[in-house]
Amino acid sequence: MRKPTNPLRRYVKEGHATRKQLAEASGLEFSYVCRLVTGSRRPGIDTAAAIEKATGGAVPVSAWTRAAQCVPSSPASPPRC
C-alpha cells in the first residue's frame, strides 16, 4: 500500500515553484508553507483556496481532502489510506 501523497510537495518537487515563490504568491508565511510542503501541517479551507489560486489551480482545494490523497491498490478496489 502506498502512502498518501502531498499535493503541494509534488508541485514543488516537479519544479513549478519554490517554497518562497509559493509563500509570496499565496500571502502565507514562508515557514508555514514549509510545514505544508513537508506535511507537518494541513491547510484550512481559506489557506487551501489561497494555495489553489497561487498554483493556478494545479493544487486545488479538493486535493487536501483525505480521499483525494489515497491511492487505489488496484483499479477494481477502493482507495486505501
Residue pairs with C-beta under 8 A, 6 or more apart in sequence:
1 73
1 80
2 71
2 73
4 66
4 69
4 70
4 71
4 81
5 69
5 71
6 37
6 38
6 39
6 69
7 59
7 63
7 64
7 68
7 69
8 22
8 33
8 36
8 37
8 51
8 59
9 37
9 38
9 39
11 17
11 55
11 58
11 59
12 18
12 19
12 22
12 37
16 55
16 58
17 25
17 54
17 55
19 30
19 33
19 34
19 37
20 30
22 28
22 33
22 37
22 51
22 54
22 55
23 29
23 30
23 32
23 33
25 53
25 54
26 33
26 47
26 50
26 51
26 53
26 54
27 50
28 36
28 47
28 50
28 51
32 41
35 41
36 42
36 43
36 47
36 51
42 64
43 51
43 64
45 61
48 61
48 63
48 64
49 61
51 59
51 61
52 59
52 60
52 61
62 68
63 69
66 81
67 79
69 81
70 79
70 80
70 81
71 79
71 80
72 78
72 79
72 80
73 80
